[in-house]
Amino acid sequence: MNIDEEDWGTLNCGYLKDKYDDAKDANLCVDDCKYSLKWSLNECQRKKAMHDMEYTAFIFDIVIGFVCASIGLLHLFDIKKDFVSNTGLIGLGCWVVGFVLTFVYVIFNGLVYTTVDTEYYKMDGDGAFAELKGDKYECFYYDKPENEHSLYAKYSDLNKKQYNYNKDLLEKYSSDEVWQCAKNPNICLQSDNGNIAKGSYTYNDGSGSKDCKYLYYATHHNYGFPSGSNFELDEWRFKISNKDISDRFLTVLILSLFVCLANIGLALFGFLLFRTPNDF
């Protein structure tokens, strides 16, 4: 299920591994390059493994499903009844391979779904990423200065309303407070442990300057657009494709779990066929 323009099956993870190894050998890694080269390498390997296992697991599951169903039909019509115990052995052998391949795919799918960064920053349902508490703004998703990945939404987040077309959210962004308090969330990386001093960000509602209660997610396209104008908002806010991406991930993940259960069922029937062939 490749969802990027880049083909995950041809990602050059070897090059990233060489860069990571060279950096370690030259003692250039800070914190073991956990959030830089090592993160990129892990992400590449997970994407590539998921891509390869998707084809391997599902092709094998289709093949063994067809073979076992065909043999089962023969026995159903009393053909090759003396082959029943061998059919059980075939089922036992196939379930092991099918279950392992599918379960490994489930693991990589889940890792990519929940850990790989998208191009969007995290925000709550109102589009905010920081809240004024006392004399400081607290960034919701800040972890540590070197971990910029904590600020990015994952594929599992993309089914939420704030990452797709939402009329109410668009109208909210046209208010004086929100569009004047819309900033790029990467300012959290330059903050004091995720805290930004009060007074750094204000808005004017016509009656004077006020502190922003929240800081809202925006890129450079959002800065300075006039009240009532939605035309400068990021193009992705008018699409529903992000929800489709997340739903496809989740659907394949759930279907894969059902395939794992089907493989367990195949093992059960294979065992029964092998142990008591005369009962079938």
C-alpha positions as a Python dict, from the first residue, in 0.01 Angstrom:
ca = {
    (1, 'M'): (0, 0, 0),
    (2, 'N'): (238, 270, -125),
    (3, 'I'): (88, 612, -52),
    (4, 'D'): (381, 834, -146),
    (5, 'E'): (509, 929, -489),
    (6, 'E'): (831, 749, -397),
    (7, 'D'): (823, 373, -438),
    (8, 'W'): (885, 223, -95),
    (9, 'G'): (1007, -98, -255),
    (10, 'T'): (1309, 77, -406),
    (11, 'L'): (1410, 290, -108),
    (12, 'N'): (1789, 295, -68),
    (13, 'C'): (1818, 202, 299),
    (14, 'G'): (2174, 79, 242),
    (15, 'Y'): (2289, 433, 171),
    (16, 'L'): (2131, 559, 494),
    (17, 'K'): (2293, 275, 687),
    (18, 'D'): (2633, 366, 544),
    (19, 'K'): (2583, 730, 648),
    (20, 'Y'): (2481, 622, 997),
    (21, 'D'): (2779, 385, 1032),
    (22, 'D'): (3020, 651, 903),
    (23, 'A'): (2883, 905, 1152),
    (24, 'K'): (2927, 660, 1439),
    (25, 'D'): (3279, 568, 1331),
    (26, 'A'): (3373, 936, 1314),
    (27, 'N'): (3215, 1002, 1656),
    (28, 'L'): (2977, 1254, 1498),
    (29, 'C'): (2664, 1107, 1654),
    (30, 'V'): (2503, 1297, 1939),
    (31, 'D'): (2268, 1082, 2148),
    (32, 'D'): (2357, 796, 1910),
    (33, 'C'): (2194, 992, 1624),
    (34, 'K'): (1866, 863, 1762),
    (35, 'Y'): (1652, 1138, 1614),
    (36, 'S'): (1850, 1203, 1297),
    (37, 'L'): (2035, 942, 1093),
    (38, 'K'): (1917, 645, 1299),
    (39, 'W'): (1556, 765, 1281),
    (40, 'S'): (1576, 803, 903),
    (41, 'L'): (1731, 458, 871),
    (42, 'N'): (1464, 293, 1088),
    (43, 'E'): (1187, 469, 896),
    (44, 'C'): (1331, 358, 563),
    (45, 'Q'): (1369, -3, 675),
    (46, 'R'): (1015, -15, 812),
    (47, 'K'): (864, 127, 493),
    (48, 'K'): (1062, -108, 270),
    (49, 'A'): (989, -412, 489),
    (50, 'M'): (618, -331, 496),
    (51, 'H'): (610, -295, 117),
    (52, 'D'): (792, -625, 58),
    (53, 'M'): (598, -821, 321),
    (54, 'E'): (267, -695, 186),
    (55, 'Y'): (331, -860, -148),
    (56, 'T'): (494, -1172, -1),
    (57, 'A'): (234, -1240, 266),
    (58, 'F'): (-80, -1179, 64),
    (59, 'I'): (40, -1363, -248),
    (60, 'F'): (127, -1664, -33),
    (61, 'D'): (-205, -1645, 154),
    (62, 'I'): (-397, -1637, -175),
    (63, 'V'): (-203, -1934, -311),
    (64, 'I'): (-244, -2154, -3),
    (65, 'G'): (-609, -2052, 24),
    (66, 'F'): (-672, -2162, -334),
    (67, 'V'): (-476, -2488, -294),
    (68, 'C'): (-638, -2588, 35),
    (69, 'A'): (-986, -2495, -89),
    (70, 'S'): (-937, -2701, -407),
    (71, 'I'): (-819, -3008, -214),
    (72, 'G'): (-1105, -2965, 31),
    (73, 'L'): (-1357, -2965, -252),
    (74, 'L'): (-1211, -3290, -385),
    (75, 'H'): (-1262, -3456, -48),
    (76, 'L'): (-1611, -3308, -22),
    (77, 'F'): (-1706, -3495, -339),
    (78, 'D'): (-1543, -3816, -209),
    (79, 'I'): (-1245, -3788, -441),
    (80, 'K'): (-902, -3897, -310),
    (81, 'K'): (-1035, -3985, 36),
    (82, 'D'): (-713, -4178, 102),
    (83, 'F'): (-527, -3849, 76),
    (84, 'V'): (-707, -3687, 372),
    (85, 'S'): (-425, -3731, 624),
    (86, 'N'): (-176, -3582, 377),
    (87, 'T'): (-413, -3290, 328),
    (88, 'G'): (-399, -3234, 703),
    (89, 'L'): (-19, -3223, 689),
    (90, 'I'): (-35, -2973, 402),
    (91, 'G'): (-270, -2754, 607),
    (92, 'L'): (-42, -2770, 910),
    (93, 'G'): (259, -2673, 703),
    (94, 'C'): (84, -2392, 521),
    (95, 'W'): (-63, -2231, 831),
    (96, 'V'): (278, -2190, 990),
    (97, 'V'): (425, -2008, 691),
    (98, 'G'): (108, -1808, 623),
    (99, 'F'): (63, -1701, 984),
    (100, 'V'): (427, -1599, 1031),
    (101, 'L'): (442, -1398, 708),
    (102, 'T'): (110, -1223, 773),
    (103, 'F'): (190, -1151, 1138),
    (104, 'V'): (527, -1000, 1044),
    (105, 'Y'): (343, -780, 794),
    (106, 'V'): (99, -674, 1066),
    (107, 'I'): (394, -568, 1284),
    (108, 'F'): (556, -356, 1013),
    (109, 'N'): (222, -207, 908),
    (110, 'G'): (152, -109, 1268),
    (111, 'L'): (499, 44, 1308),
    (112, 'V'): (467, 253, 992),
    (113, 'Y'): (109, 352, 1081),
    (114, 'T'): (199, 478, 1428),
    (115, 'T'): (561, 597, 1406),
    (116, 'V'): (635, 735, 1059),
    (117, 'D'): (613, 1114, 1022),
    (118, 'T'): (377, 1281, 780),
    (119, 'E'): (432, 1631, 643),
    (120, 'Y'): (187, 1784, 892),
    (121, 'Y'): (247, 1910, 1243),
    (122, 'K'): (34, 1779, 1529),
    (123, 'M'): (-257, 1990, 1648),
    (124, 'D'): (-572, 1940, 1851),
    (125, 'G'): (-926, 1943, 1715),
    (126, 'D'): (-931, 2325, 1710),
    (127, 'G'): (-600, 2352, 1525),
    (128, 'A'): (-400, 2455, 1834),
    (129, 'F'): (-58, 2324, 1931),
    (130, 'A'): (14, 2534, 2243),
    (131, 'E'): (-188, 2686, 2527),
    (132, 'L'): (-122, 2986, 2752),
    (133, 'K'): (-90, 2867, 3111),
    (134, 'G'): (20, 3127, 3363),
    (135, 'D'): (307, 3322, 3218),
    (136, 'K'): (406, 3067, 2951),
    (137, 'Y'): (269, 2886, 2650),
    (138, 'E'): (293, 2511, 2688),
    (139, 'C'): (350, 2315, 2367),
    (140, 'F'): (123, 2010, 2365),
    (141, 'Y'): (350, 1776, 2173),
    (142, 'Y'): (701, 1887, 2270),
    (143, 'D'): (940, 1613, 2387),
    (144, 'K'): (1299, 1740, 2375),
    (145, 'P'): (1492, 1988, 2153),
    (146, 'E'): (1650, 1721, 1933),
    (147, 'N'): (1326, 1527, 1883),
    (148, 'E'): (1143, 1723, 1617),
    (149, 'H'): (952, 1406, 1527),
    (150, 'S'): (732, 1444, 1835),
    (151, 'L'): (577, 1750, 1670),
    (152, 'Y'): (472, 1569, 1351),
    (153, 'A'): (146, 1385, 1297),
    (154, 'K'): (170, 1016, 1212),
    (155, 'Y'): (-38, 827, 957),
    (156, 'S'): (-262, 710, 1241),
    (157, 'D'): (-352, 1076, 1310),
    (158, 'L'): (-466, 1161, 959),
    (159, 'N'): (-824, 1040, 1002),
    (160, 'K'): (-891, 1322, 1252),
    (161, 'K'): (-1100, 1619, 1147),
    (162, 'Q'): (-818, 1873, 1186),
    (163, 'Y'): (-617, 1711, 905),
    (164, 'N'): (-904, 1708, 657),
    (165, 'Y'): (-1169, 1940, 520),
    (166, 'N'): (-1371, 2078, 809),
    (167, 'K'): (-1601, 2373, 752),
    (168, 'D'): (-1619, 2472, 1119),
    (169, 'L'): (-1241, 2472, 1153),
    (170, 'L'): (-1201, 2684, 839),
    (171, 'E'): (-1448, 2938, 976),
    (172, 'K'): (-1264, 2938, 1307),
    (173, 'Y'): (-938, 3020, 1127),
    (174, 'S'): (-1095, 3331, 974),
    (175, 'S'): (-1152, 3487, 1317),
    (176, 'D'): (-923, 3770, 1431),
    (177, 'E'): (-780, 3577, 1724),
    (178, 'V'): (-698, 3259, 1537),
    (179, 'W'): (-541, 3398, 1222),
    (180, 'Q'): (-329, 3644, 1418),
    (181, 'C'): (-224, 3366, 1659),
    (182, 'A'): (-146, 3119, 1381),
    (183, 'K'): (222, 3019, 1390),
    (184, 'N'): (451, 2744, 1271),
    (185, 'P'): (475, 2475, 1543),
    (186, 'N'): (850, 2442, 1496),
    (187, 'I'): (884, 2739, 1732),
    (188, 'C'): (843, 2480, 2008),
    (189, 'L'): (1186, 2342, 1923),
    (190, 'Q'): (1346, 2676, 2014),
    (191, 'S'): (1145, 2707, 2337),
    (192, 'D'): (1248, 2651, 2696),
    (193, 'N'): (1158, 2283, 2741),
    (194, 'G'): (838, 2335, 2545),
    (195, 'N'): (747, 2659, 2720),
    (196, 'I'): (722, 2993, 2536),
    (197, 'A'): (719, 3320, 2730),
    (198, 'K'): (387, 3501, 2767),
    (199, 'G'): (366, 3821, 2567),
    (200, 'S'): (555, 3676, 2273),
    (201, 'Y'): (234, 3639, 2074),
    (202, 'T'): (-64, 3875, 2076),
    (203, 'Y'): (-362, 3964, 1862),
    (204, 'N'): (-576, 4275, 1816),
    (205, 'D'): (-952, 4236, 1802),
    (206, 'G'): (-1014, 4607, 1750),
    (207, 'S'): (-1027, 4696, 2118),
    (208, 'G'): (-657, 4659, 2185),
    (209, 'S'): (-376, 4407, 2205),
    (210, 'K'): (-440, 4081, 2389),
    (211, 'D'): (-235, 3770, 2462),
    (212, 'C'): (-317, 3474, 2243),
    (213, 'K'): (-489, 3208, 2454),
    (214, 'Y'): (-379, 2939, 2209),
    (215, 'L'): (-124, 2916, 1930),
    (216, 'Y'): (-266, 2764, 1613),
    (217, 'Y'): (-102, 2554, 1346),
    (218, 'A'): (-12, 2742, 1030),
    (219, 'T'): (256, 2744, 764),
    (220, 'H'): (384, 3054, 588),
    (221, 'H'): (72, 3051, 367),
    (222, 'N'): (-140, 3136, 670),
    (223, 'Y'): (52, 3435, 792),
    (224, 'G'): (-124, 3765, 757),
    (225, 'F'): (-433, 3668, 561),
    (226, 'P'): (-719, 3907, 635),
    (227, 'S'): (-1019, 3825, 852),
    (228, 'G'): (-1285, 3641, 655),
    (229, 'S'): (-1043, 3521, 387),
    (230, 'N'): (-999, 3145, 366),
    (231, 'F'): (-822, 3155, 31),
    (232, 'E'): (-472, 3168, 177),
    (233, 'L'): (-518, 2858, 391),
    (234, 'D'): (-311, 2552, 303),
    (235, 'E'): (-453, 2354, 15),
    (236, 'W'): (-465, 2031, 217),
    (237, 'R'): (-731, 2179, 445),
    (238, 'F'): (-979, 2150, 158),
    (239, 'K'): (-915, 1779, 91),
    (240, 'I'): (-1030, 1454, 248),
    (241, 'S'): (-742, 1245, 111),
    (242, 'N'): (-564, 1233, 447),
    (243, 'K'): (-856, 1044, 604),
    (244, 'D'): (-852, 806, 310),
    (245, 'I'): (-483, 732, 368),
    (246, 'S'): (-535, 659, 737),
    (247, 'D'): (-846, 449, 670),
    (248, 'R'): (-663, 240, 412),
    (249, 'F'): (-385, 168, 660),
    (250, 'L'): (-632, 69, 930),
    (251, 'T'): (-845, -142, 693),
    (252, 'V'): (-547, -344, 570),
    (253, 'L'): (-426, -386, 928),
    (254, 'I'): (-763, -524, 1042),
    (255, 'L'): (-795, -751, 737),
    (256, 'S'): (-446, -885, 804),
    (257, 'L'): (-548, -979, 1157),
    (258, 'F'): (-846, -1168, 1016),
    (259, 'V'): (-609, -1351, 780),
    (260, 'C'): (-398, -1448, 1082),
    (261, 'L'): (-711, -1590, 1245),
    (262, 'A'): (-795, -1776, 923),
    (263, 'N'): (-447, -1930, 928),
    (264, 'I'): (-506, -2048, 1283),
    (265, 'G'): (-833, -2203, 1165),
    (266, 'L'): (-643, -2376, 885),
    (267, 'A'): (-406, -2523, 1145),
    (268, 'L'): (-698, -2655, 1350),
    (269, 'F'): (-867, -2823, 1055),
    (270, 'G'): (-533, -2957, 931),
    (271, 'F'): (-465, -3115, 1270),
    (272, 'L'): (-810, -3273, 1282),
    (273, 'L'): (-773, -3409, 929),
    (274, 'F'): (-437, -3561, 1014),
    (275, 'R'): (-545, -3714, 1346),
    (276, 'T'): (-887, -3847, 1244),
    (277, 'P'): (-897, -3881, 863),
    (278, 'N'): (-1177, -4141, 877),
    (279, 'D'): (-1415, -3891, 1035),
    (280, 'F'): (-1411, -3676, 722),
}
